[in-house]
Amino acid sequence: MIYGYARCSTNESKQDINRQIKELKTAGAEEVIFEYEHGDAKVKKELHMLLDMVTEGDTIITLEVSRLSRSTQQLCEIIEVIREKRLRLMIVGSITIDCRSGQTDPMSEAFLQMAGVFSQLELAMIRARVKSGMENAKSKGKRIGRRPTTKDDIPAVFFRHYQAFMDGKMNVSELARVCGLSRPTVYKYMKMAK
């Protein structure tokens, strides 16, 4: 079986994962597993599920090393699973590690690990630039992050249903659902409304 793995760091409203899915299918993926999770997150549920379910002889394809992980340590752990389970890992148009015979090509494995190092470096550089930019903006007196929420920001729909909550006719979950808000947001608004 040939599985594709696609990952984006943020949700579908901010990043379109469909391009990756389409390219993986074009590259031969029979089934594509995808998720929205940061590249160096310690737990990528869908990737772990994929690595658990694949069986000897299967192939996993992805578009870039950074889709698997932006952590060299995690990438080495993935390579170890590929080796132990006798799988083939293909980075489309780049590196392939074929462990179906129980052996790896040392050169291919080394190139994949080096690509992982550059992926981790890229993430570290992005974070450093963002931090530097934020510090620069702060030094110029700019406010970083969202502006504080005030009582005037609370939507009217909350106040329409808040009294029913206060009267015991609905619980917090129901209030959140009818207002189209998350529970933490409802709790925040409740504090402000008192």
N, CA and C atoms as an extended XYZ file, in Angstrom:
582
Properties=species:S:1:pos:R:3:atomname:S:1:resname:S:1:resid:I:1 pbc="F F F"
N         0.850       -1.180        0.000 N   MET     1
C         0.000        0.000        0.000 CA  MET     1
C         0.893        1.240        0.000 C   MET     1
N         0.456        2.268       -0.704 N   ILE     2
C         1.206        3.531       -0.762 CA  ILE     2
C         0.378        4.600       -0.054 C   ILE     2
N         0.921        5.098        1.038 N   TYR     3
C         0.260        6.134        1.830 CA  TYR     3
C         0.949        7.468        1.598 C   TYR     3
N         0.152        8.512        1.538 N   GLY     4
C         0.696        9.857        1.492 CA  GLY     4
C         0.504       10.502        2.846 C   GLY     4
N         1.420       11.386        3.213 N   TYR     5
C         1.282       12.135        4.466 CA  TYR     5
C         1.442       13.611        4.159 C   TYR     5
N         0.426       14.395        4.530 N   ALA     6
C         0.440       15.845        4.331 CA  ALA     6
C         0.234       16.519        5.680 C   ALA     6
N         0.884       17.666        5.876 N   ARG     7
C         0.736       18.401        7.127 CA  ARG     7
C         0.852       19.889        6.875 C   ARG     7
N         0.007       20.647        7.535 N   CYS     8
C         0.122       22.107        7.586 CA  CYS     8
C         0.180       22.511        9.048 C   CYS     8
N         0.803       23.639        9.313 N   SER     9
C         0.957       24.083       10.699 CA  SER     9
C        -0.314       24.664       11.287 C   SER     9
N        -1.111       25.322       10.449 N   THR    10
C        -2.332       25.947       10.969 CA  THR    10
C        -3.548       25.352       10.277 C   THR    10
N        -4.716       25.744       10.733 N   ASN    11
C        -5.958       25.115       10.255 CA  ASN    11
C        -6.319       25.497        8.831 C   ASN    11
N        -7.371       24.838        8.342 N   GLU    12
C        -7.777       24.985        6.944 CA  GLU    12
C        -8.197       26.399        6.565 C   GLU    12
N        -8.561       27.241        7.553 N   SER    13
C        -8.937       28.616        7.212 CA  SER    13
C        -7.701       29.461        6.907 C   SER    13
N        -6.520       29.000        7.328 N   LYS    14
C        -5.295       29.763        7.095 CA  LYS    14
C        -4.366       29.118        6.068 C   LYS    14
N        -4.401       27.792        5.964 N   GLN    15
C        -3.540       27.095        5.006 CA  GLN    15
C        -4.359       26.048        4.269 C   GLN    15
N        -4.125       25.937        2.979 N   ASP    16
C        -4.847       24.976        2.142 CA  ASP    16
C        -3.989       23.725        1.973 C   ASP    16
N        -4.433       22.649        2.575 N   ILE    17
C        -3.684       21.386        2.518 CA  ILE    17
C        -4.000       20.604        1.239 C   ILE    17
N        -5.014       21.044        0.503 N   ASN    18
C        -5.458       20.309       -0.688 CA  ASN    18
C        -4.383       20.215       -1.772 C   ASN    18
N        -3.514       21.219       -1.870 N   ARG    19
C        -2.419       21.151       -2.842 CA  ARG    19
C        -1.529       19.953       -2.537 C   ARG    19
N        -1.179       19.777       -1.265 N   GLN    20
C        -0.335       18.638       -0.885 CA  GLN    20
C        -1.038       17.320       -1.201 C   GLN    20
N        -2.315       17.238       -0.853 N   ILE    21
C        -3.071       16.004       -1.087 CA  ILE    21
C        -3.090       15.662       -2.572 C   ILE    21
N        -3.357       16.672       -3.402 N   LYS    22
C        -3.406       16.463       -4.862 CA  LYS    22
C        -2.054       15.988       -5.389 C   LYS    22
N        -0.972       16.630       -4.953 N   GLU    23
C         0.363       16.249       -5.425 CA  GLU    23
C         0.754       14.849       -4.944 C   GLU    23
N         0.339       14.491       -3.737 N   LEU    24
C         0.641       13.148       -3.229 CA  LEU    24
C        -0.100       12.082       -4.030 C   LEU    24
N        -1.352       12.363       -4.375 N   LYS    25
C        -2.110       11.409       -5.193 CA  LYS    25
C        -1.493       11.281       -6.582 C   LYS    25
N        -1.049       12.398       -7.138 N   THR    26
C        -0.377       12.372       -8.436 CA  THR    26
C         0.907       11.537       -8.359 C   THR    26
N         1.568       11.591       -7.207 N   ALA    27
C         2.821       10.839       -7.021 CA  ALA    27
C         2.573        9.360       -6.715 C   ALA    27
N         1.299        8.963       -6.612 N   GLY    28
C         0.996        7.541       -6.438 CA  GLY    28
C         0.352        7.143       -5.133 C   GLY    28
N         0.076        8.091       -4.242 N   ALA    29
C        -0.551        7.738       -2.961 CA  ALA    29
C        -1.951        7.176       -3.188 C   ALA    29
N        -2.199        6.023       -2.596 N   GLU    30
C        -3.527        5.415       -2.684 CA  GLU    30
C        -4.445        5.972       -1.600 C   GLU    30
N        -3.853        6.336       -0.484 N   GLU    31
C        -4.600        6.941        0.626 CA  GLU    31
C        -3.726        8.031        1.222 C   GLU    31
N        -4.319        9.198        1.499 N   VAL    32
C        -3.549       10.306        2.066 CA  VAL    32
C        -4.033       10.583        3.483 C   VAL    32
N        -3.098       10.584        4.400 N   ILE    33
C        -3.346       10.933        5.799 CA  ILE    33
C        -2.854       12.369        5.953 C   ILE    33
N        -3.695       13.223        6.557 N   PHE    34
C        -3.259       14.612        6.717 CA  PHE    34
C        -3.663       15.136        8.085 C   PHE    34
N        -2.982       16.200        8.483 N   GLU    35
C        -3.302       16.840        9.756 CA  GLU    35
C        -2.792       18.270        9.771 C   GLU    35
N        -3.329       19.003       10.728 N   TYR    36
C        -2.899       20.374       10.985 CA  TYR    36
C        -2.189       20.358       12.330 C   TYR    36
N        -0.878       20.475       12.281 N   GLU    37
C        -0.074       20.430       13.505 CA  GLU    37
C         1.256       21.090       13.199 C   GLU    37
N         1.853       21.719       14.195 N   HIS    38
C         3.125       22.395       13.986 CA  HIS    38
C         4.223       21.377       13.704 C   HIS    38
N         5.200       21.764       12.912 N   GLY    39
C         6.249       20.860       12.453 CA  GLY    39
C         7.096       20.243       13.548 C   GLY    39
N         7.320       20.970       14.652 N   ASP    40
C         8.135       20.382       15.714 CA  ASP    40
C         7.294       19.955       16.914 C   ASP    40
N         5.969       19.843       16.714 N   ALA    41
C         5.110       19.352       17.790 CA  ALA    41
C         5.555       17.949       18.184 C   ALA    41
N         5.603       17.692       19.476 N   LYS    42
C         6.049       16.377       19.948 CA  LYS    42
C         5.083       15.276       19.536 C   LYS    42
N         3.797       15.602       19.484 N   VAL    43
C         2.791       14.597       19.117 CA  VAL    43
C         2.070       15.050       17.853 C   VAL    43
N         2.199       14.251       16.820 N   LYS    44
C         1.426       14.439       15.594 CA  LYS    44
C         0.549       13.196       15.493 C   LYS    44
N        -0.686       13.302       15.931 N   LYS    45
C        -1.572       12.137       16.067 CA  LYS    45
C        -1.702       11.345       14.775 C   LYS    45
N        -1.959       12.046       13.677 N   GLU    46
C        -2.186       11.340       12.410 CA  GLU    46
C        -0.919       10.661       11.895 C   GLU    46
N         0.221       11.320       12.059 N   LEU    47
C         1.482       10.700       11.641 CA  LEU    47
C         1.756        9.460       12.481 C   LEU    47
N         1.553        9.557       13.784 N   HIS    48
C         1.774        8.399       14.656 CA  HIS    48
C         0.808        7.267       14.305 C   HIS    48
N        -0.445        7.628       14.001 N   MET    49
C        -1.425        6.620       13.594 CA  MET    49
C        -0.964        5.936       12.311 C   MET    49
N        -0.461        6.728       11.363 N   LEU    50
C         0.032        6.170       10.107 CA  LEU    50
C         1.204        5.223       10.355 C   LEU    50
N         2.151        5.649       11.165 N   LEU    51
C         3.329        4.818       11.438 CA  LEU    51
C         2.948        3.538       12.185 C   LEU    51
N         1.880        3.590       12.973 N   ASP    52
C         1.402        2.392       13.668 CA  ASP    52
C         0.710        1.425       12.721 C   ASP    52
N        -0.041        1.946       11.751 N   MET    53
C        -0.878        1.069       10.918 CA  MET    53
C        -0.164        0.491        9.698 C   MET    53
N         0.915        1.126        9.238 N   VAL    54
C         1.609        0.595        8.058 CA  VAL    54
C         2.209       -0.768        8.373 C   VAL    54
N         2.296       -1.579        7.338 N   THR    55
C         2.868       -2.918        7.513 CA  THR    55
C         4.049       -3.095        6.567 C   THR    55
N         4.824       -4.108        6.834 N   GLU    56
C         6.034       -4.379        6.065 CA  GLU    56
C         5.766       -4.309        4.558 C   GLU    56
N         6.634       -3.571        3.856 N   GLY    57
C         6.522       -3.443        2.410 CA  GLY    57
C         5.753       -2.215        1.953 C   GLY    57
N         5.044       -1.539        2.873 N   ASP    58
C         4.287       -0.348        2.503 CA  ASP    58
C         5.230        0.819        2.200 C   ASP    58
N         4.686        1.802        1.520 N   THR    59
C         5.426        3.020        1.181 CA  THR    59
C         4.707        4.221        1.763 C   THR    59
N         5.485        5.143        2.317 N   ILE    60
C         4.959        6.432        2.781 CA  ILE    60
C         5.615        7.495        1.923 C   ILE    60
N         4.793        8.358        1.324 N   ILE    61
C         5.349        9.460        0.539 CA  ILE    61
C         4.886       10.782        1.126 C   ILE    61
N         5.741       11.757        1.042 N   THR    62
C         5.431       13.112        1.476 CA  THR    62
C         6.169       14.072        0.560 C   THR    62
N         5.782       15.334        0.586 N   LEU    63
C         6.358       16.283       -0.368 CA  LEU    63
C         7.695       16.867        0.063 C   LEU    63
N         7.878       17.043        1.370 N   GLU    64
C         9.111       17.647        1.878 CA  GLU    64
C         9.451       17.006        3.212 C   GLU    64
N        10.707       17.027        3.570 N   VAL    65
C        11.122       16.519        4.880 CA  VAL    65
C        10.414       17.298        5.980 C   VAL    65
N        10.242       18.603        5.784 N   SER    66
C         9.609       19.440        6.817 CA  SER    66
C         8.157       19.068        7.062 C   SER    66
N         7.515       18.360        6.139 N   ARG    67
C         6.137       17.896        6.372 CA  ARG    67
C         6.140       16.811        7.442 C   ARG    67
N         7.186       15.970        7.460 N   LEU    68
C         7.296       14.927        8.483 CA  LEU    68
C         7.636       15.532        9.832 C   LEU    68
N         8.633       16.400        9.847 N   SER    69
C         9.067       17.001       11.097 CA  SER    69
C        10.048       18.131       10.842 C   SER    69
N        10.057       19.071       11.763 N   ARG    70
C        11.078       20.120       11.752 CA  ARG    70
C        12.015       19.931       12.938 C   ARG    70
N        12.066       18.709       13.430 N   SER    71
C        12.961       18.344       14.523 CA  SER    71
C        13.830       17.186       14.036 C   SER    71
N        15.128       17.379       14.095 N   THR    72
C        16.050       16.333       13.650 CA  THR    72
C        15.869       15.070       14.483 C   THR    72
N        15.665       15.228       15.773 N   GLN    73
C        15.466       14.069       16.647 CA  GLN    73
C        14.225       13.279       16.220 C   GLN    73
N        13.126       13.984       15.993 N   GLN    74
C        11.901       13.299       15.575 CA  GLN    74
C        12.090       12.616       14.220 C   GLN    74
N        12.783       13.273       13.318 N   LEU    75
C        13.030       12.682       12.001 CA  LEU    75
C        13.834       11.389       12.131 C   LEU    75
N        14.846       11.392       12.995 N   CYS    76
C        15.637       10.172       13.211 CA  CYS    76
C        14.764        9.058       13.793 C   CYS    76
N        13.822        9.419       14.665 N   GLU    77
C        12.900        8.422       15.219 CA  GLU    77
C        11.999        7.848       14.121 C   GLU    77
N        11.562        8.693       13.202 N   ILE    78
C        10.739        8.229       12.078 CA  ILE    78
C        11.539        7.290       11.194 C   ILE    78
N        12.793        7.649       10.917 N   ILE    79
C        13.665        6.781       10.103 CA  ILE    79
C        13.824        5.423       10.775 C   ILE    79
N        13.952        5.410       12.080 N   GLU    80
C        14.091        4.147       12.812 CA  GLU    80
C        12.847        3.276       12.644 C   GLU    80
N        11.657        3.891       12.682 N   VAL    81
C        10.411        3.143       12.469 CA  VAL    81
C        10.385        2.587       11.040 C   VAL    81
N        10.801        3.409       10.075 N   ILE    82
C        10.847        2.977        8.672 CA  ILE    82
C        11.751        1.745        8.544 C   ILE    82
N        12.886        1.781        9.218 N   ARG    83
C        13.842        0.670        9.162 CA  ARG    83
C        13.254       -0.576        9.845 C   ARG    83
N        12.728       -0.399       11.074 N   GLU    84
C        12.209       -1.539       11.841 CA  GLU    84
C        11.027       -2.220       11.155 C   GLU    84
N        10.164       -1.422       10.517 N   LYS    85
C         8.964       -1.985        9.895 CA  LYS    85
C         9.188       -2.389        8.440 C   LYS    85
N        10.417       -2.167        7.950 N   ARG    86
C        10.768       -2.519        6.564 CA  ARG    86
C         9.849       -1.812        5.563 C   ARG    86
N         9.866       -0.489        5.635 N   LEU    87
C         9.042        0.355        4.775 CA  LEU    87
C         9.917        1.084        3.770 C   LEU    87
N         9.253        1.777        2.876 N   ARG    88
C         9.939        2.694        1.957 CA  ARG    88
C         9.393        4.081        2.237 C   ARG    88
N        10.275        5.062        2.395 N   LEU    89
C         9.904        6.464        2.603 CA  LEU    89
C        10.393        7.261        1.417 C   LEU    89
N         9.459        7.936        0.757 N   MET    90
C         9.811        8.744       -0.411 CA  MET    90
C         9.484       10.209       -0.150 C   MET    90
N        10.467       11.068       -0.332 N   ILE    91
C        10.239       12.505       -0.348 CA  ILE    91
C        10.153       12.831       -1.836 C   ILE    91
N         8.977       13.229       -2.299 N   VAL    92
C         8.715       13.381       -3.735 CA  VAL    92
C         9.781       14.264       -4.395 C   VAL    92
N        10.368       13.722       -5.462 N   GLY    93
C        11.361       14.467       -6.234 CA  GLY    93
C        12.673       14.682       -5.506 C   GLY    93
N        12.904       13.949       -4.420 N   SER    94
C        14.083       14.208       -3.619 CA  SER    94
C        14.742       12.912       -3.166 C   SER    94
N        14.503       12.511       -1.943 N   ILE    95
C        15.212       11.395       -1.319 CA  ILE    95
C        14.257       10.225       -1.106 C   ILE    95
N        14.748        9.029       -1.337 N   THR    96
C        13.987        7.813       -1.022 CA  THR    96
C        14.853        6.921       -0.154 C   THR    96
N        14.258        6.445        0.940 N   ILE    97
C        14.916        5.443        1.778 CA  ILE    97
C        14.088        4.176        1.658 C   ILE    97
N        14.689        3.147        1.147 N   ASP    98
C        13.985        1.884        0.947 CA  ASP    98
C        14.531        0.852        1.926 C   ASP    98
N        13.754        0.551        2.945 N   CYS    99
C        14.168       -0.412        3.970 CA  CYS    99
C        13.396       -1.719        3.857 C   CYS    99
N        12.761       -1.960        2.722 N   ARG   100
C        11.938       -3.167        2.573 CA  ARG   100
C        12.781       -4.444        2.639 C   ARG   100
N        14.067       -4.321        2.365 N   SER   101
C        14.955       -5.490        2.461 CA  SER   101
C        15.545       -5.625        3.863 C   SER   101
N        15.250       -4.658        4.723 N   GLY   102
C        15.808       -4.675        6.076 CA  GLY   102
C        17.067       -3.843        6.213 C   GLY   102
N        17.565       -3.334        5.099 N   GLN   103
C        18.782       -2.518        5.081 CA  GLN   103
C        18.436       -1.112        4.596 C   GLN   103
N        19.236       -0.143        4.981 N   THR   104
C        19.091        1.199        4.430 CA  THR   104
C        20.350        1.548        3.666 C   THR   104
N        20.191        2.430        2.711 N   ASP   105
C        21.339        2.977        2.004 CA  ASP   105
C        21.886        4.092        2.888 C   ASP   105
N        23.090        3.946        3.419 N   PRO   106
C        23.634        4.952        4.341 CA  PRO   106
C        23.657        6.366        3.757 C   PRO   106
N        23.930        6.473        2.464 N   MET   107
C        23.995        7.792        1.836 CA  MET   107
C        22.613        8.453        1.830 C   MET   107
N        21.585        7.703        1.454 N   SER   108
C        20.226        8.253        1.421 CA  SER   108
C        19.777        8.660        2.827 C   SER   108
N        20.074        7.810        3.805 N   GLU   109
C        19.705        8.124        5.183 CA  GLU   109
C        20.413        9.389        5.657 C   GLU   109
N        21.689        9.521        5.326 N   ALA   110
C        22.454       10.710        5.720 CA  ALA   110
C        21.890       11.969        5.057 C   ALA   110
N        21.537       11.872        3.773 N   PHE   111
C        20.960       13.037        3.090 CA  PHE   111
C        19.626       13.430        3.709 C   PHE   111
N        18.828       12.451        4.074 N   LEU   112
C        17.542       12.741        4.709 CA  LEU   112
C        17.765       13.419        6.059 C   LEU   112
N        18.723       12.924        6.825 N   GLN   113
C        19.018       13.548        8.118 CA  GLN   113
C        19.543       14.969        7.943 C   GLN   113
N        20.361       15.185        6.913 N   MET   114
C        20.859       16.542        6.652 CA  MET   114
C        19.710       17.464        6.261 C   MET   114
N        18.786       16.965        5.463 N   ALA   115
C        17.614       17.761        5.102 CA  ALA   115
C        16.818       18.116        6.358 C   ALA   115
N        16.759       17.177        7.301 N   GLY   116
C        16.084       17.440        8.575 CA  GLY   116
C        16.776       18.534        9.374 C   GLY   116
N        18.098       18.529        9.349 N   VAL   117
C        18.861       19.574       10.043 CA  VAL   117
C        18.532       20.943        9.442 C   VAL   117
N        18.485       21.021        8.114 N   PHE   118
C        18.169       22.300        7.468 CA  PHE   118
C        16.726       22.725        7.747 C   PHE   118
N        15.826       21.769        7.828 N   SER   119
C        14.435       22.074        8.141 CA  SER   119
C        14.318       22.646        9.555 C   SER   119
N        15.044       22.031       10.503 N   GLN   120
C        15.039       22.536       11.874 CA  GLN   120
C        15.699       23.909       11.937 C   GLN   120
N        16.777       24.094       11.187 N   LEU   121
C        17.453       25.392       11.130 CA  LEU   121
C        16.524       26.468       10.589 C   LEU   121
N        15.797       26.143        9.522 N   GLU   122
C        14.862       27.098        8.933 CA  GLU   122
C        13.824       27.549        9.963 C   GLU   122
N        13.274       26.612       10.728 N   LEU   123
C        12.293       26.958       11.755 CA  LEU   123
C        12.906       27.858       12.822 C   LEU   123
N        14.118       27.534       13.256 N   ALA   124
C        14.797       28.355       14.261 CA  ALA   124
C        15.049       29.765       13.746 C   ALA   124
N        15.419       29.899       12.469 N   MET   125
C        15.666       31.218       11.883 CA  MET   125
C        14.367       32.025       11.783 C   MET   125
N        13.277       31.369       11.402 N   ILE   126
C        11.979       32.052       11.324 CA  ILE   126
C        11.604       32.571       12.700 C   ILE   126
N        11.738       31.723       13.710 N   ARG   127
C        11.389       32.135       15.077 CA  ARG   127
C        12.257       33.295       15.547 C   ARG   127
N        13.544       33.255       15.226 N   ALA   128
C        14.447       34.338       15.633 CA  ALA   128
C        14.055       35.652       14.952 C   ALA   128
N        13.704       35.589       13.663 N   ARG   129
C        13.296       36.805       12.947 CA  ARG   129
C        12.008       37.375       13.530 C   ARG   129
N        11.053       36.502       13.833 N   VAL   130
C         9.784       36.960       14.405 CA  VAL   130
C        10.027       37.611       15.760 C   VAL   130
N        10.839       36.968       16.598 N   LYS   131
C        11.135       37.517       17.924 CA  LYS   131
C        11.830       38.866       17.799 C   LYS   131
N        12.792       38.959       16.893 N   SER   132
C        13.505       40.218       16.676 CA  SER   132
C        12.554       41.309       16.184 C   SER   132
N        11.681       40.951       15.269 N   GLY   133
C        10.712       41.920       14.754 CA  GLY   133
C         9.756       42.410       15.831 C   GLY   133
N         9.333       41.498       16.704 N   MET   134
C         8.439       41.889       17.796 CA  MET   134
C         9.149       42.814       18.783 C   MET   134
N        10.404       42.487       19.093 N   GLU   135
C        11.173       43.339       20.006 CA  GLU   135
C        11.395       44.716       19.391 C   GLU   135
N        11.656       44.755       18.098 N   ASN   136
C        11.835       46.025       17.407 CA  ASN   136
C        10.552       46.852       17.449 C   ASN   136
N         9.435       46.216       17.186 N   ALA   137
C         8.149       46.925       17.219 CA  ALA   137
C         7.853       47.442       18.618 C   ALA   137
N         8.135       46.633       19.645 N   LYS   138
C         7.913       47.071       21.035 CA  LYS   138
C         8.770       48.285       21.358 C   LYS   138
N        10.034       48.271       20.891 N   SER   139
C        10.940       49.396       21.179 CA  SER   139
C        10.454       50.686       20.537 C   SER   139
N         9.634       50.564       19.504 N   LYS   140
C         9.068       51.741       18.839 CA  LYS   140
C         7.709       52.117       19.423 C   LYS   140
N         7.334       51.418       20.509 N   GLY   141
C         6.088       51.752       21.182 CA  GLY   141
C         4.853       51.059       20.620 C   GLY   141
N         5.034       50.112       19.727 N   LYS   142
C         3.880       49.413       19.158 CA  LYS   142
C         3.443       48.304       20.094 C   LYS   142
N         2.155       48.100       20.121 N   ARG   143
C         1.588       47.037       20.944 CA  ARG   143
C         1.636       45.737       20.154 C   ARG   143
N         2.077       44.674       20.804 N   ILE   144
C         2.180       43.375       20.161 CA  ILE   144
C         0.996       42.524       20.610 C   ILE   144
N         0.408       41.826       19.669 N   GLY   145
C        -0.704       40.938       19.987 CA  GLY   145
C        -2.046       41.625       19.832 C   GLY   145
N        -3.065       40.915       20.245 N   ARG   146
C        -4.425       41.446       20.134 CA  ARG   146
C        -4.640       42.551       21.150 C   ARG   146
N        -5.483       43.479       20.798 N   ARG   147
C        -5.832       44.504       21.776 CA  ARG   147
C        -6.743       43.865       22.812 C   ARG   147
N        -6.724       44.378       24.028 N   PRO   148
C        -7.561       43.785       25.074 CA  PRO   148
C        -9.051       43.896       24.727 C   PRO   148
N        -9.783       42.860       25.062 N   THR   149
C       -11.230       42.855       24.831 CA  THR   149
C       -11.900       43.706       25.897 C   THR   149
N       -12.845       44.528       25.476 N   THR   150
C       -13.620       45.333       26.421 CA  THR   150
C       -15.073       44.875       26.395 C   THR   150
N       -15.849       45.384       27.323 N   LYS   151
C       -17.270       45.024       27.387 CA  LYS   151
C       -17.983       45.415       26.091 C   LYS   151
N       -17.515       46.476       25.443 N   ASP   152
C       -18.119       46.919       24.177 CA  ASP   152
C       -17.895       45.920       23.043 C   ASP   152
N       -16.893       45.030       23.191 N   ASP   153
C       -16.592       44.038       22.161 CA  ASP   153
C       -17.485       42.799       22.255 C   ASP   153
N       -18.194       42.650       23.354 N   ILE   154
C       -19.033       41.470       23.537 CA  ILE   154
C       -20.198       41.555       22.558 C   ILE   154
N       -20.407       40.501       21.752 N   PRO   155
C       -21.475       40.552       20.748 CA  PRO   155
C       -22.869       40.548       21.390 C   PRO   155
N       -23.808       41.168       20.698 N   ALA   156
C       -25.180       41.285       21.201 CA  ALA   156
C       -25.820       39.923       21.444 C   ALA   156
N       -25.465       38.920       20.636 N   VAL   157
C       -26.056       37.589       20.792 CA  VAL   157
C       -25.759       37.018       22.184 C   VAL   157
N       -24.613       37.359       22.736 N   PHE   158
C       -24.279       36.888       24.075 CA  PHE   158
C       -25.258       37.459       25.090 C   PHE   158
N       -25.500       38.765       24.997 N   PHE   159
C       -26.410       39.398       25.965 CA  PHE   159
C       -27.848       38.925       25.787 C   PHE   159
N       -28.230       38.574       24.563 N   ARG   160
C       -29.589       38.057       24.331 CA  ARG   160
C       -29.829       36.756       25.083 C   ARG   160
N       -28.802       35.930       25.196 N   HIS   161
C       -28.969       34.619       25.821 CA  HIS   161
C       -28.398       34.541       27.238 C   HIS   161
N       -27.649       35.538       27.644 N   TYR   162
C       -26.983       35.523       28.952 CA  TYR   162
C       -27.983       35.439       30.101 C   TYR   162
N       -29.085       36.161       29.986 N   GLN   163
C       -30.070       36.153       31.068 CA  GLN   163
C       -30.660       34.754       31.265 C   GLN   163
N       -30.888       34.028       30.171 N   ALA   164
C       -31.398       32.655       30.289 CA  ALA   164
C       -30.400       31.793       31.053 C   ALA   164
N       -29.108       32.020       30.830 N   PHE   165
C       -28.087       31.302       31.584 CA  PHE   165
C       -28.165       31.680       33.060 C   PHE   165
N       -28.268       32.980       33.327 N   MET   166
C       -28.333       33.462       34.710 CA  MET   166
C       -29.572       32.913       35.430 C   MET   166
N       -30.650       32.705       34.687 N   ASP   167
C       -31.889       32.167       35.266 CA  ASP   167
C       -31.843       30.646       35.408 C   ASP   167
N       -30.732       30.025       35.007 N   GLY   168
C       -30.585       28.585       35.137 CA  GLY   168
C       -31.268       27.783       34.042 C   GLY   168
N       -31.644       28.442       32.953 N   LYS   169
C       -32.345       27.754       31.859 CA  LYS   169
C       -31.396       27.085       30.874 C   LYS   169
N       -30.114       27.407       30.960 N   MET   170
C       -29.120       26.754       30.103 CA  MET   170
C       -27.786       26.745       30.836 C   MET   170
N       -26.931       25.802       30.451 N   ASN   171
C       -25.598       25.741       31.047 CA  ASN   171
C       -24.592       26.454       30.132 C   ASN   171
N       -23.337       26.467       30.553 N   VAL   172
C       -22.301       27.190       29.796 CA  VAL   172
C       -22.150       26.623       28.385 C   VAL   172
N       -22.173       25.304       28.263 N   SER   173
C       -22.020       24.689       26.936 CA  SER   173
C       -23.155       25.101       26.009 C   SER   173
N       -24.366       25.128       26.536 N   GLU   174
C       -25.510       25.535       25.716 CA  GLU   174
C       -25.409       27.017       25.342 C   GLU   174
N       -24.989       27.836       26.296 N   LEU   175
C       -24.813       29.267       26.014 CA  LEU   175
C       -23.771       29.462       24.917 C   LEU   175
N       -22.674       28.737       25.014 N   ALA   176
C       -21.626       28.839       23.993 CA  ALA   176
C       -22.166       28.417       22.629 C   ALA   176
N       -22.916       27.316       22.600 N   ARG   177
C       -23.442       26.794       21.329 CA  ARG   177
C       -24.415       27.779       20.684 C   ARG   177
N       -25.389       28.314       21.455 N   VAL   178
C       -26.378       29.211       20.850 CA  VAL   178
C       -25.760       30.540       20.430 C   VAL   178
N       -24.657       30.911       21.083 N   CYS   179
C       -23.987       32.171       20.717 CA  CYS   179
C       -22.942       31.974       19.622 C   CYS   179
N       -22.604       30.715       19.329 N   GLY   180
C       -21.556       30.452       18.341 CA  GLY   180
C       -20.182       30.834       18.853 C   GLY   180
N       -19.959       30.628       20.160 N   LEU   181
C       -18.698       30.995       20.797 CA  LEU   181
C       -18.076       29.771       21.453 C   LEU   181
N       -16.799       29.857       21.757 N   SER   182
C       -16.146       28.788       22.501 CA  SER   182
C       -16.450       28.969       23.983 C   SER   182
N       -16.321       27.894       24.743 N   ARG   183
C       -16.563       27.994       26.188 CA  ARG   183
C       -15.598       28.969       26.863 C   ARG   183
N       -14.292       28.950       26.533 N   PRO   184
C       -13.400       29.929       27.166 CA  PRO   184
C       -13.822       31.376       26.880 C   PRO   184
N       -14.303       31.625       25.663 N   THR   185
C       -14.760       32.978       25.329 CA  THR   185
C       -15.994       33.332       26.151 C   THR   185
N       -16.904       32.370       26.312 N   VAL   186
C       -18.100       32.624       27.122 CA  VAL   186
C       -17.702       32.945       28.559 C   VAL   186
N       -16.761       32.182       29.114 N   TYR   187
C       -16.300       32.468       30.480 CA  TYR   187
C       -15.695       33.873       30.577 C   TYR   187
N       -14.923       34.255       29.570 N   LYS   188
C       -14.329       35.591       29.558 CA  LYS   188
C       -15.409       36.665       29.534 C   LYS   188
N       -16.413       36.488       28.673 N   TYR   189
C       -17.503       37.460       28.579 CA  TYR   189
C       -18.322       37.507       29.861 C   TYR   189
N       -18.502       36.335       30.489 N   MET   190
C       -19.261       36.300       31.741 CA  MET   190
C       -18.570       37.121       32.816 C   MET   190
N       -17.249       37.012       32.901 N   LYS   191
C       -16.488       37.810       33.875 CA  LYS   191
C       -16.678       39.301       33.612 C   LYS   191
N       -16.638       39.661       32.335 N   MET   192
C       -16.734       41.074       31.970 CA  MET   192
C       -18.147       41.605       32.158 C   MET   192
N       -19.151       40.738       32.000 N   ALA   193
C       -20.557       41.173       32.080 CA  ALA   193
C       -20.999       41.413       33.525 C   ALA   193
N       -20.278       40.837       34.488 N   LYS   194
C       -20.690       40.983       35.900 CA  LYS   194
C       -20.475       42.371       36.408 C   LYS   194
